[in-house]
Amino acid sequence: MTDATVGSLIDNRVGELEIAICDILGIPIETNMNAPALFHSAAGLLKIFLQNGGADPTIVGEIVRNGTRIKTHDGAAIQDFAYQSDIFIGGSVDELEVVNTAVESPLYSVGIGGGSLGTAGFLHISVETFINSMLTGSSLQIRVGYGGAVFYGPTLFNGSGGTVGPFGVRTDVRLSARSSALLQVFSAVSVIGQDNPLVYWLASVHFSYHRAWLLSISSGSSQALAVNALWSLADPFNSVSGLGLDIWKTR
């Protein structure tokens, strides 16, 4: 240490070193630390203690504990650290309404980062929709797409002879990787929340609709997960609203 042999300057140099170390590590100086940030054993680093920052990270590469979640900013979005049980990929609580139009219209669109699916995991996509009203003889297709390709589109039909609604419809999709970022398989189910024997899914004539099939989308690149609504007839009584979308990854 420069001037270490000069007794009158030792305290100054130690103080400067203390300031430099605190600045580099982001440790408050002249503050009593009630708990350590790191814990070492004889073998090396054993624990890291993160206090609750109470907010999501805002800087690329930043790692923050917000409540019960540890999060980081990847430059495009805020991501949860991988938990053994699940990772929240994204979602929306918007309640967009598609009404009085026979043109395919968006309910939700959420970006899924490249590599999120991996080659061994799967995504669980849950969509809640609400049929505000549905004209007799009309049909509604709920179209789920990934990477610009619609892979699931059950069609709800009202053959009751009158306008029906309101009632809910829930759609759950499991999108699984198949040992390659270019191969996937999905299984899906949609359920009607109203016991009306004349309101059913076309091609099934039941309250629930199931399907499973193969996909070949490049999940190594960022892709959008979109949910659209398509009415067969433009009418003020044909109205559907989104009630929420969640996307979770397991493994």
C-alpha positions, 0 to 999 in steps of 0.5 A: 500500500502506498505510504503504508510505512508513513504512520500518519497516512495509513488510516487515510489509505485504509479509508480509501481502500474501504471506499473503493471496495464498498463502491465496487460491491455496492455496499453502503459505507458507515452502515451497520449490516445486520445480515451478511449478503454472502455466506461461505463454507470452507469449500467456498460460496454456500449462500446468497441472501437477497433482501426484497427489492419490492420492484422488478428489475429495470436494467439489462442484466440486473437480478432482483428479488421481488416478493417471492420471485427472483427476476432478471431483465434479459434486454427484452423483458423481465424474466423469472428465474427457473423454479423447479415447478414452473416459470411464468413466461407471460400473460395479459389481463386485458379484456378486449371485446370482439363484437359485431364483426365477421373479421378475425380479430385479436384477443391476446398476443404475448411474445415467447422468448427464443429458447423458452420451450427448450428441447425437453420442457412444455408450455401450459397456455390458459385462456379465459373468454366470456361469451357476452351474447351469441345469436342463434345460428352463429358460430365462433371460432377461437383461434390459437396461433404460435409463430404466425401459424394457427394450430388450434381453432375449435368452433362454438355453435349456437343451434338453440333457436334463440340468443344465448349468453352470457357464459364462459369458455376456458381453453387450455393448451399444452405445447411440448418440445420433441427433442428439437427446437423445430419440433413440438406436439400440442394437446388442447381442450376447450370447455363451455361453461353453460349446460345448454344442449344446443350450444356445442362445439362443431364436430363434437356436439359436446360441451368440451372439445379436445385435439392433439397434433404436431407442430414444426415452429422454430422455438429457438427464435422469439415467437408470438402466441396469439389468440383471435376470435372469428365470428361467422356473422357480424351482429351486435348480439355476437360478442366475446371478451377475453378475461385473461391469458397465462403462459407457464413453463414446466421443466 
